[in-house]
Amino acid sequence: MKSLQIFLVSLVSLMILTLSSCQIIGDIFKAGVGVGIFLVVAVVAVVIFVIAKIAGGGK
């Protein structure tokens, strides 16, 4: 489980450092609104999951 957390944090950090927000928005609209909404919801869910695991611990 610890390796999964490290992987997710590394992945999110890599995405933040390599992709600018304008590029992400442009790619989302190229892919289509439905896919874009799905991607936004998925990213928000992953961020919330990672923050909950880091802040809440493994209770």
C-alpha positions in Angstrom: 0.0 0.0 0.0 2.9 2.3 0.8 4.3 1.8 -2.7 1.0 2.7 -4.3 1.0 6.0 -2.3 4.5 6.8 -3.4 3.6 6.0 -7.0 0.5 8.2 -7.0 2.3 11.1 -5.4 5.1 10.7 -7.9 2.6 10.6 -10.8 0.7 13.7 -9.7 4.0 15.5 -9.1 5.3 14.6 -12.5 2.0 15.7 -14.2 2.1 19.1 -12.3 5.7 19.7 -13.3 5.4 18.7 -17.0 2.0 19.9 -18.0 0.8 23.5 -18.0 -2.8 24.2 -17.3 -3.5 25.7 -20.7 -2.1 22.6 -22.4 -4.3 20.4 -20.3 -7.4 22.4 -21.0 -6.6 22.4 -24.8 -6.1 18.6 -24.8 -9.4 18.1 -22.9 -11.4 20.1 -25.5 -9.7 18.3 -28.3 -10.7 14.9 -26.8 -14.3 16.1 -26.4 -16.4 17.5 -23.6 -17.7 14.1 -22.3 -14.2 12.7 -22.0 -13.0 16.0 -20.5 -15.6 15.9 -17.8 -14.6 12.3 -17.0 -10.9 13.2 -16.8 -11.6 16.1 -14.5 -13.7 14.0 -12.2 -11.1 11.3 -12.2 -8.2 13.6 -11.4 -10.2 15.3 -8.6 -11.1 11.9 -7.2 -7.4 10.8 -7.2 -6.3 14.0 -5.6 -8.9 13.7 -2.9 -8.0 10.0 -2.4 -4.3 10.8 -2.0 -4.9 13.7 0.4 -7.2 11.6 2.5 -4.7 8.7 2.7 -1.9 11.1 3.6 -3.9 13.2 6.1 -6.1 10.4 7.5 -3.5 7.7 7.8 -4.4 4.0 7.5 -7.1 3.8 10.2 
